[in-house]
Amino acid sequence: MWKKPIGKYQTQPLKNKDAKALKKVIGDGLIDAKEDVTLWKLDTRLHVYAWGNAPMYVDTSGKLQGQLIPTVYALWRKPDILPPLYVNAEVSPYILNGADLMWPGVFDPAFTPVIKGQLVAITAVGNPMPFAVGTITVDAKMKPAKGKAVDILHYYGDFLSKEAKVAAPEGFGSERITKVVELPAEVVDTPPRSAKEVDSEDDEELYHEVENILLADVIDNCSDDEIPDEEGEGEGEGKAEEEEEEDSDYGPTLDVPVQGAEGIHEIESDDESEIEDLQIKSDDLVFMCTHQRQTGNSALEIYVYDDEQDNIYLHHDITLPAIPLSVAWSSHGRGKDGAAMEDGSFAAVTTFLPFIEVWDLNILDAPDPTVTLGGCKRASDNYRAKTLTPSMLMKSSHKDAVLTAKWNTEVQKVLASGSADCTVKLWDLVTGDNLHTFKQHEAPVQCLHWFKQQPQSLLSGGFDQCAKVVDCRTQKTQCSISLGGAPEAIVVSPFEENRIWITLEDGSLQQYDLRSTGAPMWSIKAHESEATIAVNPGINGLVATAGADRHVKLWDVRGDAPANLASRDLGQGRVFSLQFSADKPTYLLGSGDEGKPLVYCVTDDVSSAFKA
């Protein structure tokens, strides 16, 4: 949060009523009676409350209504404001250099259960004073073996702390934190408990409510139509391919980091131990989500599912400038040297802003996107201006929020985007140029899907209650379907591309034949309200839906009418996104507002219908 210079900011005495409100929120023992509180107003719209010659709290809302994040200076006055997370002192140089905290650096004997999104005070063993503040990345009752543990929000020595005029505690240096007390030998020598030693009742998962999680697709490959058995027979072999993103539309094309070790080719970091911790095995399942955190920040999160240990962990993440709406994976993009890359790992993220950021997933703590599609004539205005007016934007840019994006897996340098400005745009992922703009809809465009066998054809759905197929070569509309409702998601069958499935805002699931653009072949009420859909890329006729009614449903759509195979509440809250794994087609990934990605093995629920 404070890795870059703060820049200029306004300071003013905090009004008496606001000071009383602040004291009521933070409690007693932090502000002396004779101390006056100063308000710092930053260009980032954050407010900082300072007293005693140091910044003490960061207000993410700027109105004492959001989360107040204490700084290390507040924790030095009252260390019990936040629960401590103890780390080995040898880890401190990496955190003081701006790195996030990885699980291997957490001190085992002092570990206590944590919840995703929980604020913690990072404290070195042997020094009682916290030196960093961050949020936990995953729920954990036992310390995980690898992955990221904490997103560091603030640390001693960052640019916020450079504004302070307070002497540091004993043992605090600019490059590391040193011990000032020794722990008893029985504490240091206590071996950590393994996850297998947890009581059975500890197996219950912890959830922490967050908002607006949009799951992107898993990257794999599969050509088998049969359900694999428990030993994994029938799974696709060979080079893993990329899979596609899920927010408002889903399909068999591909949209996230490539499966396993082939996905993130080379992690770039100055920390050799961090690189070792983040190695991905060839059979790991890799997927990504976008996440609106309770701190007010948004992030693109890369997760790994270890099938052998049945464990999901956060691999790394990227901070985003605004609330995310969708994400699309691509192997093509612009490398750090500006040259075209055809075997990389990139994520195109859309938000409420009128441009698209493309991030290189191979770079840890990437400071900036590799390319921005659209946006302001002056790039610096993209994030500084409170309101982006049409006159500020490039002619080629979207003029409103970008609701969805889809990568063309055949014409691989092309990305399509749909916007609230009612247009669909095609982009060159390397140059960042706008290739063409389509205006076939009369309302915001909610979902997109490319045809794999006819890669020049693009299917779109909009709030004008229409689905349209456009030929991107001739720029002509090939067909138009009246849906009878606004679409939430739209997919094309990977086996018969004349068949499409659509979910509507009222929870309906419909199947259409593009050779006949009249009434749907069938239509059912699948969910109580808006729902999303995923089609299995390896098992012909298997479709999954999920929605705001909290249920995930599996369907056999091979007959004249769909047959419901299962309906489950999997603890995800309102489900926003789904995607089947292509390499392991019995695994369904999903996510909702409970804030934790889901990996759901559907074998038991569908084997009777699809087992050969």
DOFI-624632 format. One record per residue (C-alpha): residue in three letters; x, y, z. Coordinates in pm, whole numbers, plus 50000, padded with zeros to 5 digits. Layout:
<recs>
ALAXYZ
...
</recs>
This chain:
<recs>
MET500005000050000
TRP502895023650075
LYS505625010749844
LYS505585042949641
PRO506075079049754
ILE502925093849903
GLY503255126649718
LYS501625158649831
TYR498755157250078
GLN496615181450275
THR496795183250654
GLN494285198850890
PRO493295195351256
LEU490595169151306
LYS487285184651407
ASN486205178651766
LYS483205157251671
ASP485335136151438
ALA488035132751703
LYS485435120251951
ALA484135095651690
LEU487675083251625
LYS488385078251996
LYS485115059052031
VAL486135035651748
ILE489745028851852
GLY489155027952229
ASP491145041252521
GLY494895041752570
LEU496025054552232
ILE495515092252241
ASP496825112652533
ALA494605140352659
LYS497015167452544
GLU497545153252196
ASP495805168451896
VAL494805146451603
THR495745157451251
LEU493955145650940
TRP496005138350626
LYS494005137950302
LEU495845118150036
ASP495295118749659
THR494355081849681
ARG491225092049878
LEU492605075450189
HIS492635094650515
VAL495415091250770
TYR494955101151135
ALA498195112751296
TRP499215123651642
GLY502375122051847
ASN504465130051537
ALA503425097951361
PRO500635083851142
MET498535061451364
TYR495525049251162
VAL494605046450795
ASP490915051250710
THR490095032350390
SER486745049750342
GLY487835084550443
LYS484665087950650
LEU485305066950961
GLN482905041750808
GLY485345017450650
GLN488034996250808
LEU490555014751022
ILE494024999950982
PRO496465006951266
THR500065014951177
VAL503095000951358
TYR503225033551555
ALA499775026851703
LEU500804990951773
TRP503925002651957
ARG501645021852193
LYS499154993252231
PRO500414960252081
ASP497194941252151
ILE495114961451899
LEU495634933151651
PRO496344896151702
PRO500054889451648
LEU501424866451380
TYR504924856351481
VAL507654851951222
ASN511264841151237
ALA513514871651265
GLU515374859950954
VAL512254867950749
SER512204904750847
PRO514654917150578
TYR512344905050303
ILE509274921950452
LEU511224954050514
ASN512154952850146
GLY508484952250041
ALA507774914750009
ASP504624897750135
LEU504874870750402
MET505024834250293
TRP503864805350514
PRO507344789850562
GLY508394821850739
VAL505644819351004
PHE506854807051344
ASP505244772751399
PRO505004769051779
ALA503194802351818
PHE500714796551535
THR497004800851611
PRO494024796651371
VAL493464825651131
ILE490674836550897
LYS490994850750547
GLY490894888850549
GLN491854891150918
LEU494204919651009
VAL497324908251195
ALA500404924451347
ILE503584908951210
THR505984904151501
ALA509484889051498
VAL510194861951753
GLY512364877452023
ASN511154913151969
PRO507784922352123
MET507104952151895
PRO505234946051564
PHE507034957351250
ALA504314952450985
VAL500554950050937
GLY498734928450683
THR495734906750601
ILE495604868650608
THR495164853650259
VAL493454820450347
ASP491564803750629
ALA493894781050827
LYS493564761751151
MET497044747151103
LYS499964764450936
PRO500034755850563
ALA503314743250419
LYS503584768150135
GLY502014797749960
LYS501394833550063
ALA500324838850423
VAL499824876550450
ASP499324905650215
ILE501504932250374
LEU499664965650386
HIS502224985850583
TYR505674979650728
TYR508344998450921
GLY510435017650669
ASP507785021250397
PHE506865055250256
LEU504135060850515
SER506565055150800
LYS509005079750642
GLU506505106850739
ALA506895098151108
LYS509245115451352
VAL509345088951622
ALA512275068651747
ALA512065031751663
PRO512035005051937
GLU515114985452032
GLY516174960451771
PHE514594979051477
GLY516954985651189
SER516404997350835
GLU517284962950696
ARG516204938050964
ILE514554933251303
THR516774917351568
LYS515954898751889
VAL516014917452217
VAL514704889052437
GLU515254851452434
LEU512364826652433
PRO512354797152674
ALA513914765952523
GLU510684745952559
VAL508914770752331
VAL511634772352066
ASP512024734552057
THR508304726052045
PRO507604707851717
PRO504594720651520
ARG501524698751488
SER500844685851140
ALA497504689950971
LYS496914652251010
GLU496924656251389
VAL493914679251390
ASP490774665151543
SER488024655651302
GLU485854684151421
ASP488654707751319
ASP488034697750958
GLU485134722150938
GLU486114749950701
LEU486294785950818
TYR484724812050597
HIS485124849550606
GLU482564870450423
VAL483954892450148
GLU482314906549840
ASN482514903649464
ILE484674873249390
LEU484804864049024
LEU486434830948944
ALA488454827148630
ASP488914794148452
VAL491334765848511
ILE493934757048252
ASP494114721548135
ASN493494698547844
CYS491194668847801
SER489794649447509
ASP488224620647699
ASP484444617547714
GLU484414593548006
ILE484434600948375
PRO487864591848516
ASP487884568248812
GLU489404576049150
GLU492894566049030
GLY492664592448760
GLU492234569548457
GLY490854587848158
GLU492364621548247
GLY493844640847957
GLU497574637347919
GLY500234657647743
LYS500804694647740
ALA498264713747943
GLU496324740547766
GLU494794772447893
GLU491254774948015
GLU488834802748034
GLU487544828748274
GLU484284829348457
ASP482264859048556
SER479334864848333
ASP480084840648052
TYR481894807848044
GLY482894781847793
PRO485324755647673
THR487944780247554
LEU490644789447797
ASP491264818148038
VAL493704815248336
PRO497324804848408
VAL498234772648230
GLN497824740148423
GLY500574730948664
ALA504214740248628
GLU503724749048262
GLY501464777848361
ILE503754802248534
HIS506984796248346
GLU509484816648547
ILE508704835248865
GLU510734867148877
SER511754877049228
ASP514894888149412
ASP514094864349697
GLU515424829349623
SER513574813649917
GLU510334829249795
ILE510854814349450
GLU511364779749605
ASP508164783249810
LEU506164792449499
GLN507214763849271
ILE504204747749103
LYS504074710249046
SER503144696748705
ASP499904681248835
ASP498784711949036
LEU495564728948934
VAL496084766448878
PHE493274791848863
MET492664828348937
CYS490044850149100
THR489424887049130
HIS488544898349479
GLN487074928649653
ARG488604928250000
GLN487154942550319
THR490084966550342
GLY488634983850035
ASN491394970949807
SER490784948649507
ALA493134921549389
LEU493794895349124
GLU494594863249314
ILE496374832849171
TYR495474800349351
VAL496924765249335
TYR495014733549421
ASP497244704949536
ASP495184674049451
GLU497414650249649
GLN496984669849972
ASP493494683249889
ASN494734718249968
ILE494084752349809
TYR496624779949868
LEU497184815149740
HIS500244815649514
HIS500514853349464
ASP498314883249394
ILE498234916949219
THR496574948649352
LEU493934963349120
PRO492824999849088
ALA489064994249106
ILE486384968249176
PRO486944939648927
LEU484194926948699
SER485874899648493
VAL489234884348409
ALA490494866348098
TRP493684845948069
SER495954846347763
SER499274830847664
HIS499924860147427
GLY500894894747535
ARG503624920747567
GLY506754910347755
LYS508614932747998
ASP510974943247718
GLY508024953947500
ALA508384924447263
ALA505554900547177
MET505334868647385
GLU503514837747260
ASP504134814247552
GLY503604837047852
SER500894839248114
PHE498814871148113
ALA495564882348274
ALA493294908948125
VAL491234924348405
THR488124945648356
THR486724968948622
PHE484284997348663
LEU486885018848487
PRO486625022648105
PHE489905004848027
ILE491454970248061
GLU494694962048241
VAL496814932948115
TRP499134918548382
ASP502104894948345
LEU501424866748592
ASN505054855448585
ILE506204886248775
LEU505734887649151
ASP504744921649292
ALA504444935948941
PRO504234974148982
ASP502284980748662
PRO500344962348390
THR502294953348076
VAL499734971247861
THR496524990947911
LEU493754987447654
GLY491985020847618
GLY491915047247889
CYS492895083647902
LYS494955103147651
ARG497325110047939
ALA497955076748110
SER498455093748446
ASP494795105048442
ASN493565068848446
TYR493935067248824
ARG494215103248939
ALA490985117648810
LYS487905112549028
THR485695112148719
LEU486835102248371
THR484995123748118
PRO484685114147748
SER486995142847653
MET489785127747864
LEU489525093247704
MET491185081447386
LYS488865077747091
SER489525040247085
SER488665035447454
HIS485455022447604
LYS483465051047756
ASP482015032148052
ALA482705001948273
VAL484034971048093
LEU481754942548198
THR483414912648031
ALA486444901647829
LYS487264870147630
TRP490494858147470
ASN490404842347125
THR492274809347170
GLU492744804946794
VAL493594840446682
GLN495674843746993
LYS496684880246998
VAL493034891346996
LEU490924899647302
ALA487234909347288
SER485584931747548
GLY481984941547618
SER481044973647797
ALA478274993147960
ASP478735017747671
CYS476864991847456
THR479884983547239
VAL482074953147177
LYS485734960347102
LEU488544938746964
TRP492064945247094
ASP495614935846998
LEU497154922347320
VAL500704930947213
THR500374966047070
GLY497324976147274
ASP495584988746959
ASN491814988146915
LEU491244966346606
HIS487524972646566
THR484414984346750
PHE481004967546707
LYS477754984646793
GLN475274956446740
HIS473644960247084
GLU471394988047210
ALA472214982247579
PRO475264972347790
VAL477024940747675
GLN477134915547959
CYS478754884147815
LEU480894871647527
HIS482044838447384
TRP484304829747090
PHE483624799846862
LYS486624776446864
GLN485984759846526
GLN484974793046366
PRO487364817046541
GLN486184846646334
SER482734843946500
LEU481904860446831
LEU478734854647037
SER477554883247259
GLY474664889047498
GLY473374922647616
PHE470844939447841
ASP468764945747530
GLN467714909147582
CYS469394898247261
ALA472174873847173
LYS474044880646851
VAL476714863046645
VAL479004886346450
ASP481584877046183
CYS484654897446280
ARG486084895045926
THR483064909045744
GLN481824928446051
LYS478304916045979
THR475794900946220
GLN475224864546128
CYS472224858546352
SER470224875046629
ILE468144858346901
SER465514874647121
LEU465944859747468
GLY462974872647664
GLY465254884747943
ALA468704899148011
PRO471454872547988
GLU473804866148279
ALA476094841148104
ILE476384824747764
VAL478374794347642
VAL478834774347321
SER478904736347315
PRO482474724047253
PHE481034693947069
GLU478254709846859
GLU478884746746799
ASN475374752846671
ARG474154746447030
ILE474404773847293
TRP473204776747651
ILE472194808947822
THR471284817648180
LEU469034847748239
GLU468634872648522
ASP465484854648644
GLY467374821648689
SER466214805448364
LEU468434781248171
GLN467824779747796
GLN469194759847504
TYR469164773547148
ASP470024759646807
LEU471754787246606
ARG470384772146285
SER466934782146408
THR466864815746584
GLY463274814246702
ALA462124799747033
PRO464574780547253
MET464774742747218
TRP463894741947587
SER463774765847882
ILE463594757748254
LYS463684777048579
ALA467064764848707
HIS467514789948991
GLU465464815149187
SER467324845149043
GLU470414854048837
ALA472714824648763
THR475904815748579
ILE476844785048376
ALA479824762948289
VAL479984736148020
ASN482274706148061
PRO484954706147788
GLY485644668847813
ILE482284652547895
ASN479644657947628
GLY476344669247776
LEU477484678648129
VAL476604714248231
ALA476774731548570
THR474854762048688
ALA474984782449008
GLY473404814249131
ALA472394838649397
ASP470204811749556
ARG473494796149681
HIS473024763349497
VAL475344746249249
LYS473474723149010
LEU474654696648765
TRP472684688948447
ASP472594662448176
VAL471554681947864
ARG471864654147605
GLY468124647147578
ASP465104667147473
ALA464994683047819
PRO467704687348084
ALA467914662348370
ASN469014675648707
LEU471724652748852
ALA472544671549173
SER471764703549363
ARG474094713449646
ASP474744742749876
LEU478534741049903
GLY478994769150150
GLN480034795449895
GLY477144819249957
ARG475884835549639
VAL477864818849363
PHE479214842449097
SER481304819848877
LEU481964783948771
GLN484424765448550
PHE485214728948486
SER488814717548468
ALA489714705648118
ASP492564683348237
LYS490454668448517
PRO486874671548391
THR485334658748713
TYR486594689348901
LEU484364719948909
LEU485724752849042
GLY483554780349175
SER483464810249403
GLY481004832949575
ASP480614859649838
GLU481794837450125
GLY485264845549998
LYS486874811549949
PRO487444794049614
LEU485764760149576
VAL487094728149419
TYR484224703349383
CYS484744667649257
VAL481494658349079
THR482284621349018
ASP479824607249270
ASP477014629949149
VAL477314623248775
SER478914588648737
SER475574570548706
ALA474554592448413
PHE477884594748227
LYS479934563948319
ALA480604543848003
</recs>
